[in-house]
Each structure stands twice: as structure tokens, then as C-alpha cells.
Amino acid sequence: MNYQHIENLLIRFRGQSVTIKTASGGVYEGLIADVTNDYVALKTQNSGGEDNLIIVLLHSMESVSPQTK
């Protein structure tokens, strides 16, 4: 299956904060750090102030919501 549309959407929001919901029920929030044709990488910070990188596969995404400031 081709996920070009969601890839293009995520590229437009690169560097911005988004919330991604997956088909399995997971909810991920963070800044878009990288987008490929297979996944998106979200940059988050844990409670200790350390940066984390979360990888979400495009085919598992159910919805993407950009966060306004």
C-alpha cells in the first residue's frame, strides 16, 4: 500500500508538535524529527529532561493532529 499522502503531510509539519494515534490504541506526542516512506520519528523529553526518539510506522497510524501553540 502507498502511504505517500501521509508522508507528505508529515513532511509539511516537520519540526512542529503533533499527536499521533495508532490503530493499536497508542497515542504519541512530540516534535517531528524525521520522516521516511516507512516511519516518522518523534522527539520527546522525559521527566529528567533527556531527549527520546519515538519511531511510529506509517501503516500503523490512524490519525495525526498538529498541536497549536
N, CA, C and O atoms as a GROMACS GRO file, in nm:
protein
  276
    1MET      N    1   0.085  -0.118   0.000
    1MET     CA    2   0.000   0.000   0.000
    1MET      C    3   0.089   0.124   0.000
    1MET      O    4   0.198   0.123   0.058
    2ASN      N    5   0.044   0.229  -0.064
    2ASN     CA    6   0.121   0.353  -0.075
    2ASN      C    7   0.078   0.452   0.033
    2ASN      O    8  -0.040   0.483   0.047
    3TYR      N    9   0.175   0.500   0.110
    3TYR     CA   10   0.147   0.596   0.218
    3TYR      C   11   0.203   0.733   0.185
    3TYR      O   12   0.239   0.809   0.275
    4GLN      N   13   0.211   0.765   0.056
    4GLN     CA   14   0.271   0.891   0.012
    4GLN      C   15   0.197   1.012   0.067
    4GLN      O   16   0.260   1.113   0.098
    5HIS      N   17   0.064   1.005   0.079
    5HIS     CA   18  -0.013   1.120   0.126
    5HIS      C   19   0.021   1.155   0.271
    5HIS      O   20   0.042   1.272   0.304
    6ILE      N   21   0.026   1.055   0.358
    6ILE     CA   22   0.057   1.082   0.499
    6ILE      C   23   0.203   1.125   0.512
    6ILE      O   24   0.236   1.209   0.596
    7GLU      N   25   0.291   1.068   0.430
    7GLU     CA   26   0.431   1.109   0.432
    7GLU      C   27   0.444   1.256   0.396
    7GLU      O   28   0.517   1.330   0.462
    8ASN      N   29   0.375   1.300   0.292
    8ASN     CA   30   0.378   1.441   0.250
    8ASN      C   31   0.322   1.532   0.359
    8ASN      O   32   0.375   1.641   0.382
    9LEU      N   33   0.215   1.489   0.425
    9LEU     CA   34   0.155   1.568   0.533
    9LEU      C   35   0.254   1.584   0.648
    9LEU      O   36   0.272   1.694   0.700
   10LEU      N   37   0.318   1.475   0.686
   10LEU     CA   38   0.414   1.481   0.796
   10LEU      C   39   0.535   1.566   0.762
   10LEU      O   40   0.589   1.635   0.849
   11ILE      N   41   0.578   1.563   0.637
   11ILE     CA   42   0.691   1.647   0.594
   11ILE      C   43   0.656   1.794   0.610
   11ILE      O   44   0.741   1.875   0.648
   12ARG      N   45   0.531   1.830   0.581
   12ARG     CA   46   0.488   1.970   0.596
   12ARG      C   47   0.492   2.015   0.742
   12ARG      O   48   0.514   2.133   0.769
   13PHE      N   49   0.472   1.922   0.834
   13PHE     CA   50   0.471   1.955   0.977
   13PHE      C   51   0.604   1.926   1.045
   13PHE      O   52   0.611   1.930   1.168
   14ARG      N   53   0.710   1.898   0.969
   14ARG     CA   54   0.841   1.867   1.027
   14ARG      C   55   0.884   1.981   1.120
   14ARG      O   56   0.875   2.099   1.084
   15GLY      N   57   0.931   1.943   1.239
   15GLY     CA   58   0.974   2.041   1.338
   15GLY      C   59   0.863   2.092   1.426
   15GLY      O   60   0.888   2.165   1.523
   16GLN      N   61   0.740   2.056   1.396
   16GLN     CA   62   0.626   2.101   1.475
   16GLN      C   63   0.575   1.989   1.564
   16GLN      O   64   0.605   1.872   1.541
   17SER      N   65   0.500   2.025   1.665
   17SER     CA   66   0.445   1.929   1.759
   17SER      C   67   0.317   1.866   1.702
   17SER      O   68   0.230   1.936   1.651
   18VAL      N   69   0.307   1.733   1.713
   18VAL     CA   70   0.189   1.661   1.666
   18VAL      C   71   0.150   1.554   1.768
   18VAL      O   72   0.230   1.513   1.851
   19THR      N   73   0.025   1.511   1.758
   19THR     CA   74  -0.023   1.395   1.832
   19THR      C   75  -0.062   1.291   1.729
   19THR      O   76  -0.139   1.319   1.637
   20ILE      N   77  -0.009   1.170   1.745
   20ILE     CA   78  -0.038   1.060   1.652
   20ILE      C   79  -0.109   0.950   1.728
   20ILE      O   80  -0.061   0.905   1.832
   21LYS      N   81  -0.223   0.906   1.676
   21LYS     CA   82  -0.296   0.793   1.732
   21LYS      C   83  -0.276   0.675   1.638
   21LYS      O   84  -0.282   0.690   1.516
   22THR      N   85  -0.252   0.557   1.696
   22THR     CA   86  -0.229   0.438   1.615
   22THR      C   87  -0.348   0.344   1.622
   22THR      O   88  -0.434   0.356   1.709
   23ALA      N   89  -0.352   0.250   1.529
   23ALA     CA   90  -0.462   0.153   1.523
   23ALA      C   91  -0.465   0.066   1.648
   23ALA      O   92  -0.572   0.015   1.684
   24SER      N   93  -0.352   0.047   1.714
   24SER     CA   94  -0.347  -0.036   1.834
   24SER      C   95  -0.390   0.040   1.960
   24SER      O   96  -0.398  -0.018   2.068
   25GLY      N   97  -0.419   0.170   1.946
   25GLY     CA   98  -0.467   0.249   2.058
   25GLY      C   99  -0.361   0.336   2.122
   25GLY      O  100  -0.390   0.409   2.217
   26GLY      N  101  -0.239   0.330   2.073
   26GLY     CA  102  -0.132   0.414   2.128
   26GLY      C  103  -0.148   0.559   2.088
   26GLY      O  104  -0.196   0.589   1.978
   27VAL      N  105  -0.108   0.649   2.177
   27VAL     CA  106  -0.111   0.792   2.149
   27VAL      C  107   0.030   0.846   2.175
   27VAL      O  108   0.084   0.828   2.284
   28TYR      N  109   0.088   0.911   2.075
   28TYR     CA  110   0.224   0.960   2.083
   28TYR      C  111   0.226   1.109   2.052
   28TYR      O  112   0.165   1.153   1.955
   29GLU      N  113   0.296   1.186   2.136
   29GLU     CA  114   0.308   1.330   2.117
   29GLU      C  115   0.455   1.367   2.111
   29GLU      O  116   0.536   1.315   2.187
   30GLY      N  117   0.489   1.457   2.020
   30GLY     CA  118   0.626   1.503   2.011
   30GLY      C  119   0.648   1.588   1.889
   30GLY      O  120   0.556   1.612   1.810
   31LEU      N  121   0.772   1.634   1.873
   31LEU     CA  122   0.811   1.713   1.757
   31LEU      C  123   0.857   1.618   1.647
   31LEU      O  124   0.929   1.522   1.674
   32ILE      N  125   0.815   1.644   1.525
   32ILE     CA  126   0.856   1.559   1.413
   32ILE      C  127   1.002   1.586   1.383
   32ILE      O  128   1.040   1.697   1.345
   33ALA      N  129   1.086   1.484   1.402
   33ALA     CA  130   1.229   1.497   1.380
   33ALA      C  131   1.269   1.446   1.242
   33ALA      O  132   1.358   1.503   1.178
   34ASP      N  133   1.204   1.340   1.195
   34ASP     CA  134   1.241   1.280   1.066
   34ASP      C  135   1.121   1.208   1.008
   34ASP      O  136   1.037   1.155   1.082
   35VAL      N  137   1.112   1.207   0.876
   35VAL     CA  138   1.004   1.137   0.806
   35VAL      C  139   1.066   1.058   0.692
   35VAL      O  140   1.144   1.112   0.613
   36THR      N  141   1.031   0.930   0.683
   36THR     CA  142   1.073   0.848   0.569
   36THR      C  143   0.947   0.789   0.506
   36THR      O  144   0.836   0.819   0.549
   37ASN      N  145   0.965   0.706   0.406
   37ASN     CA  146   0.849   0.643   0.344
   37ASN      C  147   0.794   0.528   0.428
   37ASN      O  148   0.694   0.467   0.391
   38ASP      N  149   0.860   0.495   0.541
   38ASP     CA  150   0.815   0.387   0.628
   38ASP      C  151   0.772   0.433   0.767
   38ASP      O  152   0.683   0.372   0.828
   39TYR      N  153   0.834   0.539   0.818
   39TYR     CA  154   0.808   0.579   0.957
   39TYR      C  155   0.826   0.728   0.977
   39TYR      O  156   0.879   0.799   0.891
   40VAL      N  157   0.780   0.774   1.094
   40VAL     CA  158   0.806   0.911   1.140
   40VAL      C  159   0.875   0.900   1.275
   40VAL      O  160   0.839   0.815   1.357
   41ALA      N  161   0.974   0.984   1.297
   41ALA     CA  162   1.045   0.989   1.424
   41ALA      C  163   1.000   1.112   1.501
   41ALA      O  164   1.006   1.224   1.451
   42LEU      N  165   0.954   1.090   1.625
   42LEU     CA  166   0.909   1.199   1.711
   42LEU      C  167   1.010   1.221   1.822
   42LEU      O  168   1.054   1.126   1.887
   43LYS      N  169   1.047   1.345   1.844
   43LYS     CA  170   1.140   1.381   1.951
   43LYS      C  171   1.059   1.424   2.072
   43LYS      O  172   0.974   1.513   2.062
   44THR      N  173   1.084   1.361   2.186
   44THR     CA  174   1.015   1.394   2.310
   44THR      C  175   1.118   1.413   2.421
   44THR      O  176   1.235   1.381   2.404
   45GLN      N  177   1.072   1.465   2.533
   45GLN     CA  178   1.159   1.477   2.651
   45GLN      C  179   1.095   1.404   2.766
   45GLN      O  180   0.974   1.414   2.788
   46ASN      N  181   1.176   1.329   2.840
   46ASN     CA  182   1.123   1.261   2.958
   46ASN      C  183   1.128   1.357   3.077
   46ASN      O  184   1.172   1.471   3.063
   47SER      N  185   1.082   1.311   3.192
   47SER     CA  186   1.074   1.397   3.310
   47SER      C  187   1.211   1.444   3.358
   47SER      O  188   1.221   1.544   3.428
   48GLY      N  189   1.318   1.371   3.322
   48GLY     CA  190   1.453   1.410   3.360
   48GLY      C  191   1.515   1.510   3.265
   48GLY      O  192   1.628   1.552   3.286
   49GLY      N  193   1.444   1.549   3.160
   49GLY     CA  194   1.493   1.646   3.064
   49GLY      C  195   1.574   1.585   2.950
   49GLY      O  196   1.625   1.657   2.865
   50GLU      N  197   1.585   1.452   2.948
   50GLU     CA  198   1.658   1.385   2.841
   50GLU      C  199   1.570   1.370   2.718
   50GLU      O  200   1.449   1.347   2.728
   51ASP      N  201   1.632   1.384   2.600
   51ASP     CA  202   1.558   1.367   2.474
   51ASP      C  203   1.539   1.219   2.444
   51ASP      O  204   1.630   1.138   2.463
   52ASN      N  205   1.422   1.184   2.396
   52ASN     CA  206   1.389   1.050   2.350
   52ASN      C  207   1.345   1.058   2.206
   52ASN      O  208   1.297   1.162   2.161
   53LEU      N  209   1.360   0.949   2.133
   53LEU     CA  210   1.314   0.941   1.995
   53LEU      C  211   1.216   0.825   1.984
   53LEU      O  212   1.250   0.711   2.017
   54ILE      N  213   1.096   0.855   1.939
   54ILE     CA  214   0.992   0.753   1.922
   54ILE      C  215   0.971   0.733   1.773
   54ILE      O  216   0.954   0.830   1.699
   55ILE      N  217   0.973   0.608   1.728
   55ILE     CA  218   0.951   0.574   1.589
   55ILE      C  219   0.810   0.516   1.574
   55ILE      O  220   0.775   0.420   1.643
   56VAL      N  221   0.730   0.574   1.484
   56VAL     CA  222   0.595   0.526   1.458
   56VAL      C  223   0.586   0.490   1.310
   56VAL      O  224   0.614   0.573   1.223
   57LEU      N  225   0.547   0.366   1.280
   57LEU     CA  226   0.535   0.322   1.142
   57LEU      C  227   0.413   0.387   1.076
   57LEU      O  228   0.306   0.397   1.138
   58LEU      N  229   0.428   0.429   0.953
   58LEU     CA  230   0.319   0.497   0.882
   58LEU      C  231   0.195   0.408   0.870
   58LEU      O  232   0.083   0.456   0.884
   59HIS      N  233   0.215   0.278   0.845
   59HIS     CA  234   0.099   0.191   0.824
   59HIS      C  235   0.020   0.165   0.952
   59HIS      O  236  -0.090   0.111   0.946
   60SER      N  237   0.075   0.202   1.069
   60SER     CA  238   0.003   0.182   1.195
   60SER      C  239  -0.075   0.307   1.238
   60SER      O  240  -0.150   0.302   1.335
   61MET      N  241  -0.057   0.418   1.167
   61MET     CA  242  -0.123   0.544   1.206
   61MET      C  243  -0.271   0.544   1.173
   61MET      O  244  -0.314   0.502   1.066
   62GLU      N  245  -0.348   0.594   1.269
   62GLU     CA  246  -0.491   0.610   1.249
   62GLU      C  247  -0.526   0.758   1.229
   62GLU      O  248  -0.612   0.790   1.148
   63SER      N  249  -0.459   0.847   1.304
   63SER     CA  250  -0.483   0.990   1.288
   63SER      C  251  -0.361   1.070   1.330
   63SER      O  252  -0.280   1.025   1.412
   64VAL      N  253  -0.349   1.190   1.273
   64VAL     CA  254  -0.241   1.283   1.306
   64VAL      C  255  -0.305   1.418   1.332
   64VAL      O  256  -0.382   1.468   1.250
   65SER      N  257  -0.272   1.477   1.448
   65SER     CA  258  -0.328   1.609   1.482
   65SER      C  259  -0.214   1.704   1.514
   65SER      O  260  -0.139   1.680   1.609
   66PRO      N  261  -0.199   1.811   1.436
   66PRO     CA  262  -0.097   1.911   1.470
   66PRO      C  263  -0.140   1.985   1.595
   66PRO      O  264  -0.259   2.010   1.615
   67GLN      N  265  -0.044   2.021   1.680
   67GLN     CA  266  -0.072   2.093   1.803
   67GLN      C  267  -0.047   2.242   1.781
   67GLN      O  268   0.058   2.281   1.730
   68THR      N  269  -0.142   2.323   1.819
   68THR     CA  270  -0.126   2.467   1.808
   68THR      C  271  -0.063   2.521   1.934
   68THR      O  272  -0.078   2.463   2.042
   69LYS      N  273   0.006   2.631   1.921
   69LYS     CA  274   0.076   2.690   2.037
   69LYS      C  275  -0.014   2.782   2.114
   69LYS      O  276   0.029   2.840   2.214
   0.00000   0.00000   0.00000
